[in-house]
Amino acid sequence: MTLEEFQNEIMEGIPSELPTKAEYDLNLNHAPKRKEILSNDEKKLALKNALRYFPVELHTVLAPEFAEEMKEFGRIYMLRYKPKHKMFARNIEEYPGKSLQAKSIMLMIQNNLDHAVAQHPDELITYGGNGAVFQNWAQYRLCMQYLSEMTDEQTLTIYSGHPMGLYPSHKDAPRVIVTNGMVIPNYSKPDDWEKFNALGVSQYGQMTAGSYMYIGPQGIVHGTTITLLNGGRKISKEGESLAGKLFVTAGLGGMSGAQPKAANIAGCVSVTAEVNPKATYTRHSQGWVDEVIIDLDQLCARVSKAKKSKEIVSIAYQGNIVDVWEKFDEENIYIDLGSDQTSLHNPWAGGYYPAGISLEQANEMMANEPELFKEKIQETLCRHADAVNKHTAKGTYFFDYGNAFLLEASRAGADIMAEDGINFRYPSYVQDIMGPMCFDYGFGPFRWVCATGKTEDLDSTDRIACEVLEELMNNSPKEIQQQMADNIRWIKGAQENKLVVGSQARILYADAEGRVKIAAAFNKAIKEGKIGPVVLGRDHHDVSGTDSPYRETSNIYDGSSFTADMAIQNVIGDSFRGATWVSIHNGGGVGWGEVINGGFGMLLDGSDDADRRLRSMLFWDVNNGISRRSWARNDEAVFAIKRAMETEPLLKVTLPNYADDDLINSIY
Ligand SMILES: NC(=O)c1ccc[n+]([C@@H]2O[C@H](COP(=O)([O-])OP(=O)(O)OC[C@H]3O[C@@H](n4cnc5c(N)ncnc54)[C@H](O)[C@@H]3O)[C@@H](O)[C@H]2O)c1
């Protein structure tokens, strides 16, 4: 397809004539059939909803076709309207249109649907099984057409993938406002999502799927590396590295597969158990794990040798994680750090496998004897927790990695509760590591995409970011020097670690000052013609933006962790301070109804306007979250917000007074 044909297809939107239907591509990874949730009357409504995108004369062909999709997939994806052009982040100059900002959004949308990036590309799902960019192909086509038409005096609103329309606004307003899965709170149970999504009126945007900010596996590698390094510090003496220390975990799947790579970057010995040989050998062939061992005695010998010689090596154990924890206890192999990333958010449908039976037997049992399968899972979870407890009694530091391990183990009756019977015996990674060591200081997953698609631009931005961080480190207080050093190390090794999949993107944990200074330096380089335009953004899993009581805000202890004011304030505040687009979602990571999360995208084009916007918006975007964390009496955040007030006279944040515990206890 020529560039002109691509541009014409974008500008055409929904074609007035019926496009030819492509063959169903069996080589693609397709979304599972969704469960039947609609009544007959609701199916009629879903069909009418789908048909409103198309001229009436096409309805006699499309109505039975869409009804068939509903029957076969549980959703109407409108596969006939899949565009002919290839999905990938093109050079920004190749997109048709009048607004460079709108073109940057087209680029990011196409990256999220790139076959190399997206989990289920035909179903417009980027990651997490249900993280959607759009609900159907009509929405994609209409959205791209609007973006190709709009000027910098208009704003496009997107309701859960549906482009409602273009509205007059002004050049400092966002070009796009996205809302995903926003529902009336009482209607936010998982089955409500199934129903609204099947009706075509709502979608699950995950965090960076429906906000067009996914950058492939790089994001999770960096987050896992930072977690491991900081987890390591909790158990090490000052200045001691992770060399010769052992990290044991499970899961070599979608995101868990980042663990061995991150462990290598962090510099330790790691063992990651995985029951599914397909997952193990995929990660091995991709170079994300160094060695595969299938025998427990061999594993013990190899690990002992690696620990002794302080080798940096990642080992996959092909088998069940419970066997590793138990064997290492018997053989007295000391585990320094332990965690788990099996998919325990989904324990009954293949997220966690029982010990003692083969994968094939387990899959059969899951389908034919679900009650027995559940029993086996719960027995395994109890064994798993018992073995972990034996190691922690010897000194192992164990943390929950946001996969609901502790929650499901407690439901299975495992010995996993703290003495108070309310809390768990072990912390979650946000409570103990990410929250106090990163988020409370303002460090979070800042990211950027080079909109020319050129590797030279990415190399230049890496260099610029590194120079900025090195300069900042010279003048930063000791409390944040370690975080700075980690990120300098990350950015120096990023190219060598070959992390790019899809767009030329980079993730880097930075605080407000770092983000503003790096962005300003990029904008200057663009102005001077050294690099092309750059899109800034962040994961929603950050200091600010996400209210999630079991993850991002789990280290908020003033009772406000179940409120969602911060996420909403963040997005509203970003939108009038210069974001190119903003998004706010229900769901993401921990599930529909469990979290409200938001984020932004911002185009840097080298202009003075971009410089003004980035300074205003990035400063707010981070400091809003720090303010909330500080008001919750988190000491690190009080430190960070006081520091921010010293640098910006217009910032004046309400600080908490600390009540004396003896006084409180004398009253209650
Ligand atoms: N903390 C975070 O930032 C974070 C990030 C990503 C994912 N998560 C969570 O981590 C979990 C994993 O995510 P994913 O995308 O890798 O899921 P996934 O399902 O792709 O991978 C999990 C893997 O665990 C394996 N497994 C299951 N039971 C096992 C057992 N008993 N022993 C050994 N291996 C076993 C499965 O075969 C699978 O390959 C999810 O619950 C997710 O929500 C947390």
The ligand as an SDF file (V2000), in Angstrom:
LIG
                    3D

 44 48  0  0  0  0  0  0  0  0999 V2000
    3.1380   -5.5660   40.1370 N   0  0  0  0  0  0  0  0  0  0  0  0
    3.0160   -5.2220   38.9120 C   0  0  0  0  0  0  0  0  0  0  0  0
    3.4280   -4.1450   38.4890 O   0  0  0  0  0  0  0  0  0  0  0  0
    2.4380   -6.2080   38.0030 C   0  0  0  0  0  0  0  0  0  0  0  0
    2.7420   -6.0340   36.7020 C   0  0  0  0  0  0  0  0  0  0  0  0
    2.3090   -6.9870   35.8410 C   0  0  0  0  0  0  0  0  0  0  0  0
    1.5610   -8.0570   36.2540 C   0  0  0  0  0  0  0  0  0  0  0  0
    1.1970   -8.1710   37.5250 N   0  0  0  0  0  0  0  0  0  0  0  0
    0.3890   -9.3280   37.9160 C   0  0  0  0  0  0  0  0  0  0  0  0
    1.2190  -10.4960   37.7620 O   0  0  0  0  0  0  0  0  0  0  0  0
    0.4440  -11.5870   37.2990 C   0  0  0  0  0  0  0  0  0  0  0  0
    1.0530  -12.2210   36.0770 C   0  0  0  0  0  0  0  0  0  0  0  0
    0.8930  -11.4200   34.9040 O   0  0  0  0  0  0  0  0  0  0  0  0
    1.2660  -12.0350   33.4600 P   0  0  0  0  0  0  0  0  0  0  0  0
    0.8580  -11.0170   32.4550 O   0  0  0  0  0  0  0  0  0  0  0  0
    2.6690  -12.4850   33.4550 O   0  0  0  0  0  0  0  0  0  0  0  0
    0.2960  -13.3000   33.4120 O   0  0  0  0  0  0  0  0  0  0  0  0
    0.4450  -14.6660   32.5760 P   0  0  0  0  0  0  0  0  0  0  0  0
   -0.7910  -15.4200   32.8680 O   0  0  0  0  0  0  0  0  0  0  0  0
    0.8280  -14.3620   31.1810 O   0  0  0  0  0  0  0  0  0  0  0  0
    1.6970  -15.4290   33.2730 O   0  0  0  0  0  0  0  0  0  0  0  0
    1.6350  -16.1500   34.4880 C   0  0  0  0  0  0  0  0  0  0  0  0
    2.4320  -17.4420   34.3100 C   0  0  0  0  0  0  0  0  0  0  0  0
    2.4570  -18.1670   35.5370 O   0  0  0  0  0  0  0  0  0  0  0  0
    2.4990  -19.5620   35.2000 C   0  0  0  0  0  0  0  0  0  0  0  0
    2.0660  -20.3490   36.3600 N   0  0  0  0  0  0  0  0  0  0  0  0
    0.8090  -20.4710   36.8720 C   0  0  0  0  0  0  0  0  0  0  0  0
    0.8020  -21.2320   37.9540 N   0  0  0  0  0  0  0  0  0  0  0  0
    2.0780  -21.6290   38.1690 C   0  0  0  0  0  0  0  0  0  0  0  0
    2.7000  -22.4130   39.1630 C   0  0  0  0  0  0  0  0  0  0  0  0
    2.0080  -22.9360   40.1750 N   0  0  0  0  0  0  0  0  0  0  0  0
    4.0450  -22.6090   39.0820 N   0  0  0  0  0  0  0  0  0  0  0  0
    4.7690  -22.0840   38.0620 C   0  0  0  0  0  0  0  0  0  0  0  0
    4.2160  -21.3210   37.0920 N   0  0  0  0  0  0  0  0  0  0  0  0
    2.8950  -21.0670   37.1530 C   0  0  0  0  0  0  0  0  0  0  0  0
    1.5480  -19.6680   34.0260 C   0  0  0  0  0  0  0  0  0  0  0  0
    1.7940  -20.8450   33.2750 O   0  0  0  0  0  0  0  0  0  0  0  0
    1.8260  -18.3870   33.2570 C   0  0  0  0  0  0  0  0  0  0  0  0
    2.7320  -18.5720   32.2020 O   0  0  0  0  0  0  0  0  0  0  0  0
   -0.9690  -11.0400   37.0790 C   0  0  0  0  0  0  0  0  0  0  0  0
   -1.7860  -11.3620   38.1860 O   0  0  0  0  0  0  0  0  0  0  0  0
   -0.7750   -9.5550   36.9700 C   0  0  0  0  0  0  0  0  0  0  0  0
   -1.9080   -8.7880   37.3470 O   0  0  0  0  0  0  0  0  0  0  0  0
    1.6530   -7.2810   38.4330 C   0  0  0  0  0  0  0  0  0  0  0  0
  1  2  1  0
  2  3  2  0
  2  4  1  0
  4  5  1  0
  4 44  2  0
  5  6  2  0
  6  7  1  0
  7  8  2  0
  8  9  1  0
  8 44  1  0
  9 10  1  0
  9 42  1  0
 10 11  1  0
 11 12  1  0
 11 40  1  0
 12 13  1  0
 13 14  1  0
 14 15  2  0
 14 16  1  0
 14 17  1  0
 17 18  1  0
 18 19  2  0
 18 20  1  0
 18 21  1  0
 21 22  1  0
 22 23  1  0
 23 24  1  0
 23 38  1  0
 24 25  1  0
 25 26  1  0
 25 36  1  0
 26 27  1  0
 26 35  1  0
 27 28  2  0
 28 29  1  0
 29 30  1  0
 29 35  2  0
 30 31  1  0
 30 32  2  0
 32 33  1  0
 33 34  2  0
 34 35  1  0
 36 37  1  0
 36 38  1  0
 38 39  1  0
 40 41  1  0
 40 42  1  0
 42 43  1  0
M  CHG  2   8   1  16  -1
M  END
$$$$
